Amino acid sequence: MNGVLRRALEEKQQLELIYMADKGKISQRVIRVVSIKKEKILAYCYTRKTVRSFKLANILSVTPYKKWEKYKKTP
């Protein structure tokens, strides 16, 4: 997971994050990593439209974000 986060930071790539908050609520976010600390990351959250802190221990899944392309009809 750290490799994905570091690569996204270097390449300014958006990520899709599945995260469990301290109270157990699970959410899905699209983020852009701003910095990586020992136990957390700082990332711009496109859902909340602000920089947020995410504990590494609470990240359930992280993958490169891919926007869905509109269906293109082929002739």
N, C-alpha and C positions, 0 to 999 in steps of 0.2 A: 504494500500500500504506500509506503514512504516513497518508493520509486515513482509511482504514478503522480503523487503530490509534487515531488521535486520537478519532474518533467513538465507538469502543468504550470508550475511557477516560472520555470525558465522560458517556456514557450507561450506564456500568457493564454493558456488554453482553458476553456470552460470545462467544468466537471459536473457530473450528476452525483449527488451525495444522498445516501440514505443514512439518517442520523437519529439516534435515540437521545432525547433530552433527559435531564436529570430526573424528571418525574415519570419517566417511562414512555412518554409520548414519542411515537415514531413519525418522522417527516421526511419528505423528499425535497431536495433543494437543488438548484443550479447555482454553482459558485465559481468564482475565480480566485485562486489562492494569492494572497498578498504577502504572507510570511509564514514560515514554519518554525515553531518553537519545540522544546523538548516534549511537552505533553499536550500541545494544542496547535491549531493553525488559526491564522487570521485570514478571513476570506470575504470578498464582496459577495453578498447573497442577493441574487437577482429577484428572489421572492420578497424579501424584506426591503430591498433597495438601500442597503447600508452594509458597512463592514461589520462582520460578526465573528465571534470566537467559537471554535468547535473543538471539543476535547477529542484527542485521537482515540481514546479508549471507547468513546461513544459512537464512532463512525462504524456503521455496519457494512457499508458498501460504497465504493467510489469507482466511477468509470468515466472515460471521456464522454462529454456531452455531444450528442449528435441530434441536430434538428431534423425533424421529419420532413422529407421532401414531399411536395405535392405530387399526387399521382399524375404521371405523364402517360397519356394514351399514345401508344405507338401505332403508326399507320399499318 
